[in-house]
Amino acid sequence: MIAEVRLNTLAAATDANVVSVRLYPGILYFGDNVFDASTYGGDISVAWQDQSHLRIRVKRPDQLEIHRKLKSWKGVTIIYEDE
C-alpha cells in the first residue's frame, strides 16, 4: 500500500487550497481519495502504524472543511487524530 498526501492550490486568490490523502494498492494501480478537505490554515500528516493501519494526524481541524473522511479502504483501517 502507498499513501500520498496532496495539496492542490487553486487559481483564484479567494479559493481555499485542498488537502487530500490518496491510497494506492501498489505502484501500477489507480488509487482513491480517503480524505479530502478545503484548508483555511489546517494541515495533515500521515504515518503507517503497520501494513493495515494508517494514521492521519489532523492539525488545526477547526481550520479544515472536511469533504471526505473514510475509516477503512480495501483492508486498511484509517485512524484519525486531532492535534
N, C-alpha and C positions, 0 to 999 in steps of 0.2 A: 504494500500500500504506500501511496505517496500523498502527502498533504502539501498543498500550495496556498499561500496567503497572497491575495491580490489586492492592490489598491488602484482603483480606477479613478482618474481625475477627469472631470467633465469640463467641457469648453466654457460654459458660462460662469462668470465670476460669482454669481449668486447661488449656483448649484452646489450641493454637498458632494464630497467625494464618496465613493462606495468602497467599502472594505468587505472582502469575502474570503471564505475558505473553500477550496475545491479539493475533493478527494479523487484519486485515480487508483484503480486496482493494479496497475502496472505501468511501465513506461510507454508501451504502444497502445494504450487504451484511452477511450474517452472518459472524462470524469464528470462529476456532478457537484454543484454548489451545495454544501451542507449548512453554510452560514452566510448571510448576506445582510448588510446594514448600511444605511447612509450615516456618514460620520460628521459630527459637528465638534470634533475635538477628541472623541473616543478612539480607542485603538484595540487591537487584539494581538495575541501571540499564541502559537501552538507548540505542543510538545507531545511526543508519543510516550505513553506510560509503558506500553508493550505493543505487540503486533495487533491487538484488537481493541485497544483503548487509546483514544485521542483526547487530550486535554486542551481546551480553548480557554485562555485567560482573557477576560474582557476588562479592559482598563477604561475607567470613567463611563460606565454603562448608561448613566443619565445623559451622556452626550452622543448616544447612538440611537438611531431609529431602525430597529431590527425588522427585517422583512422575512427572513427565513432562519430557522434555528432547529435543525434536525437533531434528534437524540441518538439516532442509530442510522447506519448506512452499510449495507452489504456485509454484515457481520462485525462491523466496527461500532463500539459504544462510544458516544461522544459526551464528554463531561465538561460542563461549563463552570468557571469560577469567576466571580466578580471581584475586582480589586477596588 
